[in-house]
Amino acid sequence: MRSSEPALHSRLRNLITELQGSTSIPIVCNGDVLGGSPEEAGWGNFREVCKETGVESVMIARAAEANPSCFRKEGLLDPIEVVIPKLLRIVRSHSLSLSLIF
C-alpha cells in the first residue's frame, strides 16, 4: 500500500490466523503502527494493531523517522525541545559531520 493510504489491518486477521498454525516463522505487521503518545503510554497503537491483526510483533518506520522517541513506553518526547537537541549533542560529542547524518 502507499503511505498516503491507511493500512488495512482488518484484512490481515484471517490470513495471519491461518498462517500462524502452519509456520514457525514469526508474522510481523507493518503499516500505520505508531509510537508512544503522551496521552497513552504503552507504544501508541501497538496493542490495538496486535489485537486487530493477531500478530505479536510490529515494525515501525515512518513514526520512528518522525520521532525516534516513539519506542519509549512512557510516551513521546518533544522532537523540537528534546529529541533534536539530544541528537545534535551526540553528533558534536563524536565529532561527526552533520552531512553524514542528514
DSSP file (Angstrom, degrees, kcal/mol; ACC not computed):
  #  RESIDUE AA STRUCTURE BP1 BP2  ACC     N-H-->O    O-->H-N    N-H-->O    O-->H-N    TCO  KAPPA ALPHA  PHI   PSI    X-CA   Y-CA   Z-CA
    1    1 A M              0   0    0      0, 0.0     2,-0.2     0, 0.0     6,-0.1   0.000 360.0 360.0 360.0 153.7    0.0    0.0    0.0
    2    2 A R    >   -     0   0    0      1,-0.1     3,-1.7     4,-0.1     0, 0.0  -0.489 360.0-118.2 -78.7 153.4    1.1    3.5   -0.5
    3    3 A S  T 3  S+     0   0    0      1,-0.3    -1,-0.1    -2,-0.2     4,-0.1   0.688 112.8  63.3 -67.4 -16.2    2.0    5.6    2.5
    4    4 A S  T 3  S+     0   0    0      2,-0.1    -1,-0.3     0, 0.0    -2,-0.0   0.581  96.1  69.9 -82.9  -9.0   -0.9    8.0    1.7
    5    5 A E  S <  S-     0   0    0     -3,-1.7     3,-0.1     1,-0.0     2,-0.1  -0.871  91.8-109.6-108.7 141.4   -3.4    5.2    2.2
    6    6 A P        -     0   0    0      0, 0.0    -4,-0.1     0, 0.0    -2,-0.1  -0.383  38.4-104.3 -67.9 145.9   -4.3    3.8    5.5
    7    7 A A        -     0   0    0      1,-0.1     2,-1.0    -4,-0.1     3,-0.2  -0.388  23.1-131.7 -66.7 147.1   -3.2    0.2    6.2
    8    8 A L    >>  +     0   0    0      1,-0.2     3,-1.1     2,-0.1     4,-0.5  -0.566  39.9 161.4-101.4  68.1   -5.9   -2.4    6.0
    9    9 A H  H >>  +     0   0    0     -2,-1.0     3,-1.6     1,-0.3     4,-0.7   0.865  68.7  60.9 -57.4 -39.9   -5.2   -4.2    9.3
   10   10 A S  H 34 S+     0   0    0      1,-0.3     3,-0.4    -3,-0.2     4,-0.4   0.803  98.2  58.3 -62.4 -28.3   -8.6   -5.9    9.5
   11   11 A R  H <> S+     0   0    0     -3,-1.1     4,-0.5     1,-0.2    -1,-0.3   0.677 100.3  59.3 -74.3 -15.7   -8.0   -7.7    6.2
   12   12 A L  H <X S+     0   0    0     -3,-1.6     4,-3.0    -4,-0.5     5,-0.3   0.762  82.5  81.5 -83.3 -25.3   -4.9   -9.3    7.6
   13   13 A R  H  X S+     0   0    0     -4,-0.7     4,-2.7    -3,-0.4     5,-0.2   0.886  93.3  43.6 -53.9 -52.1   -6.5  -11.2   10.5
   14   14 A N  H  > S+     0   0    0     -4,-0.4     4,-2.0     1,-0.2    -1,-0.2   0.925 116.9  47.0 -62.3 -45.1   -7.9  -14.2    8.7
   15   15 A L  H  X S+     0   0    0     -4,-0.5     4,-2.4     1,-0.2    -1,-0.2   0.921 114.3  47.2 -62.3 -44.6   -4.7  -14.7    6.6
   16   16 A I  H  X S+     0   0    0     -4,-3.0     4,-2.6     1,-0.2    -2,-0.2   0.912 109.7  52.6 -66.2 -42.6   -2.5  -14.3    9.7
   17   17 A T  H  X S+     0   0    0     -4,-2.7     4,-0.8    -5,-0.3    -1,-0.2   0.904 111.8  47.1 -59.7 -41.2   -4.6  -16.7   11.8
   18   18 A E  H  X S+     0   0    0     -4,-2.0     4,-0.5    -5,-0.2     3,-0.4   0.920 114.7  46.0 -65.8 -43.7   -4.3  -19.3    9.0
   19   19 A L  H >X S+     0   0    0     -4,-2.4     3,-1.1     1,-0.2     4,-0.9   0.844 100.5  66.3 -70.4 -34.6   -0.5  -18.9    8.6
   20   20 A Q  H 3< S+     0   0    0     -4,-2.6     3,-0.4     1,-0.3    -1,-0.2   0.842 102.5  47.8 -60.4 -33.5    0.3  -18.9   12.3
   21   21 A G  H 3< S+     0   0    0     -4,-0.8    -1,-0.3    -3,-0.4    -2,-0.2   0.693 114.2  46.4 -78.6 -17.6   -0.7  -22.5   12.7
   22   22 A S  H << S+     0   0    0     -3,-1.1     2,-0.3    -4,-0.5    -2,-0.2   0.408 111.6  43.6-108.1   2.1    1.2  -23.7    9.6
   23   23 A T     <  -     0   0    0     -4,-0.9    -1,-0.1    -3,-0.4     0, 0.0  -0.990  54.9-148.8-146.0 153.4    4.6  -22.0   10.1
   24   24 A S        +     0   0    0     -2,-0.3    -4,-0.1     2,-0.1    -1,-0.1   0.361  69.8 110.7 -98.7   3.6    7.2  -21.3   12.8
   25   25 A I  S    S-     0   0    0      1,-0.1    -2,-0.1     0, 0.0     2,-0.0  -0.653  77.1-115.0 -78.7 128.0    8.2  -18.0   11.1
   26   26 A P        -     0   0    0      0, 0.0     2,-0.5     0, 0.0    -2,-0.1  -0.367  23.8-139.2 -62.6 140.3    7.1  -15.0   13.1
   27   27 A I        -     0   0    0     -2,-0.0    29,-0.7   -11,-0.0    30,-0.7  -0.910  20.6-168.5-105.1 126.4    4.5  -12.9   11.4
   28   28 A V  E     -a   57   0A   0     -2,-0.5     2,-0.4    27,-0.1    30,-0.2  -0.934  14.4-136.8-120.7 134.8    5.0   -9.1   11.8
   29   29 A C  E     -a   58   0A   0     28,-2.3    30,-2.5    -2,-0.4     2,-0.4  -0.728  21.2-176.2 -90.9 138.8    2.6   -6.3   11.0
   30   30 A N  E     +a   59   0A   0     -2,-0.4    30,-0.1    28,-0.2     2,-0.0  -0.996  38.5  70.9-135.7 129.5    3.9   -3.3    9.2
   31   31 A G  S    S+     0   0    0     28,-0.6     3,-0.1    -2,-0.4   -22,-0.1   0.096  95.6   5.5 130.8 118.5    1.9   -0.2    8.3
   32   32 A D  S    S+     0   0    0      1,-0.2     2,-0.6    -2,-0.0    28,-0.1   0.803  78.0 148.7  57.0  33.9    0.4    2.7   10.3
   33   33 A V        -     0   0    0     26,-0.3    30,-0.4    11,-0.0    28,-0.3  -0.886  31.1-158.6 -96.8 123.0    1.9    1.5   13.5
   34   34 A L        -     0   0    0     -2,-0.6    12,-0.2     1,-0.1    11,-0.1  -0.525  10.2-120.1-100.3 164.3    2.6    4.5   15.7
   35   35 A G        -     0   0    0      1,-0.2    10,-0.3    -2,-0.2    36,-0.2  -0.138  54.4 -51.8 -86.1-169.5    5.0    5.1   18.6
   36   36 A G        -     0   0    0     34,-1.8    -1,-0.2     7,-0.3     5,-0.2  -0.145  51.1-152.0 -62.1 158.8    4.1    6.1   22.1
   37   37 A S        -     0   0    0      3,-1.0     3,-0.3    36,-0.2     7,-0.2  -0.982  23.0-125.5-133.3 147.6    1.9    9.0   22.8
   38   38 A P  S    S+     0   0    0      0, 0.0     3,-0.3     0, 0.0    -1,-0.1   0.834 110.9  56.1 -59.6 -30.9    1.9   11.3   25.9
   39   39 A E  S    S+     0   0    0      1,-0.3     2,-0.4    -3,-0.0    -3,-0.0   0.883 121.0  22.4 -69.8 -38.3   -1.9   10.6   26.2
   40   40 A E  S  > S-     0   0    0     -3,-0.3    -3,-1.0     0, 0.0     4,-0.7  -0.871  75.4-152.3-136.6 101.6   -1.5    6.8   26.4
   41   41 A A  T  4  +     0   0    0     -2,-0.4    33,-0.2    -3,-0.3    32,-0.1  -0.330  65.7  80.9 -64.3 154.6    1.8    5.3   27.5
   42   42 A G  T  4 S-     0   0    0     31,-1.5     5,-0.4    30,-0.3     4,-0.2   0.697 115.4 -61.3 115.9  31.6    2.4    1.9   26.0
   43   43 A W  T >4 S-     0   0    0     29,-0.5     3,-2.0    30,-0.2    -7,-0.3   0.899  75.1 -99.3  68.0  45.3    3.7    2.4   22.5
   44   44 A G  T 3< S-     0   0    0     -4,-0.7     3,-0.4     1,-0.3     4,-0.2  -0.194  97.0  -5.1  56.0-122.9    0.7    4.1   20.9
   45   45 A N  T 3> S+     0   0    0    -10,-0.3     4,-2.7     1,-0.2    -1,-0.3   0.161  97.3 114.6 -94.3  19.5   -1.5    1.8   18.9
   46   46 A F  H <> S+     0   0    0     -3,-2.0     4,-2.4     1,-0.2     5,-0.2   0.940  80.0  42.9 -53.4 -54.2    0.8   -1.3   19.3
   47   47 A R  H  > S+     0   0    0     -5,-0.4     4,-2.4    -3,-0.4    -1,-0.2   0.889 113.5  52.5 -63.6 -39.1   -1.7   -3.3   21.3
   48   48 A E  H  > S+     0   0    0     -4,-0.2     4,-2.5     2,-0.2    -1,-0.2   0.920 110.9  46.7 -62.5 -45.1   -4.7   -2.2   19.1
   49   49 A V  H  X S+     0   0    0     -4,-2.7     4,-2.5     2,-0.2     6,-0.4   0.915 112.6  50.1 -65.1 -43.1   -2.8   -3.4   15.9
   50   50 A C  H  X S+     0   0    0     -4,-2.4     4,-2.6    -5,-0.2     5,-0.3   0.915 113.3  46.0 -61.6 -42.6   -1.8   -6.7   17.5
   51   51 A K  H  < S+     0   0    0     -4,-2.4    -2,-0.2    -5,-0.2    -1,-0.2   0.919 115.0  46.7 -66.3 -43.4   -5.4   -7.4   18.6
   52   52 A E  H  < S+     0   0    0     -4,-2.5   -39,-0.2    -5,-0.2    -2,-0.2   0.861 124.9  29.8 -68.3 -36.1   -6.9   -6.4   15.3
   53   53 A T  H  < S-     0   0    0     -4,-2.5    -2,-0.2    -5,-0.2   -37,-0.2   0.738  98.8-124.5 -98.0 -25.4   -4.4   -8.4   13.2
   54   54 A G     <  +     0   0    0     -4,-2.6    -3,-0.1    -5,-0.3    -4,-0.1   0.526  65.8 130.9  90.5   6.8   -3.5  -11.3   15.5
   55   55 A V        -     0   0    0     -6,-0.4    -1,-0.3    -5,-0.3   -27,-0.1  -0.417  51.2-152.2 -86.7 167.6    0.3  -10.6   15.3
   56   56 A E  S    S+     0   0    0    -29,-0.7     2,-0.3     1,-0.1   -28,-0.1   0.447  78.1  45.6-113.2  -7.2    2.6  -10.4   18.3
   57   57 A S  E     -a   28   0A   0    -30,-0.7   -28,-2.3    -7,-0.1     2,-0.3  -0.963  60.7-168.6-138.1 152.9    5.1   -8.0   16.7
   58   58 A V  E     -a   29   0A   0     -2,-0.3     2,-0.4   -30,-0.2   -28,-0.2  -0.936  16.8-133.4-135.5 159.6    5.1   -4.9   14.6
   59   59 A M  E     -a   30   0A   0    -30,-2.5   -28,-0.6    -2,-0.3     2,-0.5  -0.914  16.1-158.2-110.0 143.3    7.5   -2.8   12.5
   60   60 A I        +     0   0    0     -2,-0.4   -26,-0.1     1,-0.1   -30,-0.0  -0.985  28.1 145.5-122.2 126.4    7.7    0.9   12.9
   61   61 A A  S  > S+     0   0    0     -2,-0.5     4,-2.2   -28,-0.3     3,-0.4   0.638  70.3  33.6-121.2 -74.0    9.1    3.1   10.1
   62   62 A R  H  > S+     0   0    0      1,-0.2     4,-2.4     2,-0.2     5,-0.2   0.873 118.1  54.1 -59.7 -38.3    7.6    6.5    9.5
   63   63 A A  H  > S+     0   0    0    -30,-0.4     4,-2.0     1,-0.2    -1,-0.2   0.893 110.3  47.3 -63.0 -38.1    6.8    7.0   13.2
   64   64 A A  H  4 S+     0   0    0     -3,-0.4    -1,-0.2     2,-0.2    -2,-0.2   0.859 111.5  50.5 -71.3 -35.4   10.5    6.3   14.0
   65   65 A E  H  < S+     0   0    0     -4,-2.2    -2,-0.2     1,-0.2    -1,-0.2   0.887 113.2  46.3 -67.8 -37.7   11.7    8.7   11.3
   66   66 A A  H  < S-     0   0    0     -4,-2.4    -2,-0.2     1,-0.3    -1,-0.2   0.863 137.6  -1.6 -72.6 -36.4    9.4   11.4   12.5
   67   67 A N    ><  -     0   0    0     -4,-2.0     3,-1.9    -5,-0.2    -1,-0.3  -0.725  58.3-159.4-159.6 101.4   10.4   11.0   16.2
   68   68 A P  G >  S+     0   0    0      0, 0.0     3,-0.9     0, 0.0    -4,-0.1   0.628  87.8  75.7 -62.0 -12.1   12.8    8.3   17.4
   69   69 A S  G >   +     0   0    0      1,-0.2     3,-2.0     8,-0.2   -33,-0.2   0.429  64.3 101.2 -78.1   5.5   11.4    8.5   20.9
   70   70 A C  G <  S+     0   0    0     -3,-1.9   -34,-1.8     1,-0.3    -1,-0.2   0.652  71.6  64.5 -63.1 -14.0    8.4    6.5   19.6
   71   71 A F  G <  S+     0   0    0     -3,-0.9     2,-0.4   -36,-0.2    -1,-0.3   0.497  76.6 107.3 -88.6  -3.5    9.9    3.4   21.2
   72   72 A R    X   -     0   0    0     -3,-2.0     3,-1.2     1,-0.2   -29,-0.5  -0.616  61.4-151.9 -76.7 127.3    9.6    4.8   24.7
   73   73 A K  T 3  S+     0   0    0     -2,-0.4   -31,-1.5     1,-0.2   -30,-0.2   0.779  95.8  64.0 -65.7 -25.0    6.8    3.2   26.8
   74   74 A E  T 3  S-     0   0    0      1,-0.3    -1,-0.2   -33,-0.2     2,-0.2   0.585 117.0-101.0 -76.8  -9.0    6.5    6.4   28.7
   75   75 A G    <   -     0   0    0     -3,-1.2    -1,-0.3    -6,-0.2   -38,-0.1  -0.452  53.1 -36.7 112.8 172.6    5.4    8.3   25.6
   76   76 A L        -     0   0    0     -2,-0.2     2,-0.3    -3,-0.1    -6,-0.1  -0.322  46.9-137.9 -71.2 146.9    6.9   10.6   23.0
   77   77 A L        -     0   0    0     -2,-0.1    -8,-0.2     1,-0.0    -1,-0.1  -0.750  38.6 -92.9 -94.9 153.2    9.4   13.3   23.8
   78   78 A D     >> -     0   0    0     -2,-0.3     4,-2.5     1,-0.2     5,-1.8  -0.525  33.1-149.9 -66.9 121.7    9.0   16.7   22.1
   79   79 A P  I  4>S+     0   0    0      0, 0.0     5,-2.7     0, 0.0    -1,-0.2   0.873  91.9  42.4 -65.2 -36.6   11.1   16.5   18.9
   80   80 A I  I  45S+     0   0    0      3,-0.2    -2,-0.1     1,-0.1    -3,-0.0   0.921 123.8  33.6 -76.0 -44.8   11.9   20.2   18.8
   81   81 A E  I  45S+     0   0    0      3,-0.1    -1,-0.1     4,-0.1    -3,-0.0   0.790 137.6   8.8 -83.4 -29.5   12.7   20.7   22.5
   82   82 A V  I  X5S+     0   0    0     -4,-2.5     4,-1.8     3,-0.1     5,-0.2   0.790 121.6  47.5-120.0 -54.3   14.2   17.3   23.4
   83   83 A V  I  ><S+     0   0    0     -5,-1.8     4,-2.5     2,-0.2     5,-0.2   0.948 112.4  44.1 -66.9 -53.6   15.0   14.9   20.5
   84   84 A I  H  ><S+     0   0    0     -5,-2.7     4,-2.5     1,-0.2     5,-0.2   0.928 114.0  49.6 -62.6 -46.6   16.8   17.2   18.0
   85   85 A P  H  > S+     0   0    0      0, 0.0     4,-2.1     0, 0.0    -1,-0.2   0.896 111.7  50.5 -58.3 -37.4   19.0   18.9   20.7
   86   86 A K  H  X S+     0   0    0     -4,-1.8     4,-2.0     2,-0.2    -2,-0.2   0.928 110.2  48.6 -65.1 -44.5   19.9   15.4   22.0
   87   87 A L  H  X S+     0   0    0     -4,-2.5     4,-2.4     1,-0.2    -1,-0.2   0.896 110.6  51.7 -62.2 -39.5   20.8   14.2   18.5
   88   88 A L  H  X S+     0   0    0     -4,-2.5     4,-2.6     1,-0.2    -1,-0.2   0.877 107.5  52.4 -65.4 -37.2   22.9   17.3   17.9
   89   89 A R  H  X S+     0   0    0     -4,-2.1     4,-2.6    -5,-0.2    -1,-0.2   0.895 109.3  50.0 -64.2 -38.5   24.8   16.7   21.2
   90   90 A I  H  X S+     0   0    0     -4,-2.0     4,-1.4     2,-0.2    -2,-0.2   0.931 110.6  49.3 -64.2 -45.5   25.6   13.2   20.1
   91   91 A V  H  <>S+     0   0    0     -4,-2.4     5,-2.4     1,-0.2     3,-0.4   0.941 114.0  45.9 -58.1 -48.4   26.9   14.4   16.7
   92   92 A R  H ><5S+     0   0    0     -4,-2.6     3,-1.3     1,-0.2    -2,-0.2   0.900 109.6  53.7 -62.9 -41.6   29.1   17.0   18.4
   93   93 A S  H 3<5S+     0   0    0     -4,-2.6    -1,-0.2     1,-0.3    -2,-0.2   0.754 113.9  42.2 -69.0 -22.4   30.4   14.6   21.0
   94   94 A H  T 3<5S-     0   0    0     -4,-1.4    -1,-0.3    -3,-0.4    -2,-0.2   0.287 108.6-122.9-104.5   9.2   31.5   12.2   18.3
   95   95 A S  T < 5 +     0   0    0     -3,-1.3     2,-0.2    -4,-0.2    -3,-0.2   0.853  55.2 160.7  52.5  40.1   32.9   14.9   16.0
   96   96 A L      < -     0   0    0     -5,-2.4     2,-0.4    -6,-0.2    -1,-0.2  -0.601  42.5-116.9 -89.8 151.9   30.6   13.8   13.2
   97   97 A S    >>  -     0   0    0     -2,-0.2     3,-1.4     1,-0.1     4,-0.9  -0.709  14.5-135.2 -84.3 136.8   29.7   15.9   10.3
   98   98 A L  H 3> S+     0   0    0     -2,-0.4     4,-2.9     1,-0.3     3,-0.3   0.793 104.7  66.5 -62.1 -26.9   26.0   16.8   10.0
   99   99 A S  H 34 S+     0   0    0      1,-0.2    -1,-0.3     2,-0.2    -3,-0.0   0.779  97.8  53.6 -66.3 -23.9   26.3   16.0    6.3
  100  100 A L  H <4 S+     0   0    0     -3,-1.4    -1,-0.2     2,-0.2    -2,-0.2   0.817 114.1  41.3 -75.7 -30.9   26.9   12.4    7.3
  101  101 A I  H  <        0   0    0     -4,-0.9    -2,-0.2    -3,-0.3    -3,-0.1   0.911 360.0 360.0 -82.3 -46.1   23.8   12.3    9.4
  102  102 A F     <        0   0    0     -4,-2.9    -3,-0.2     0, 0.0    -2,-0.2   0.395 360.0 360.0-103.2 360.0   21.4   14.2    7.2
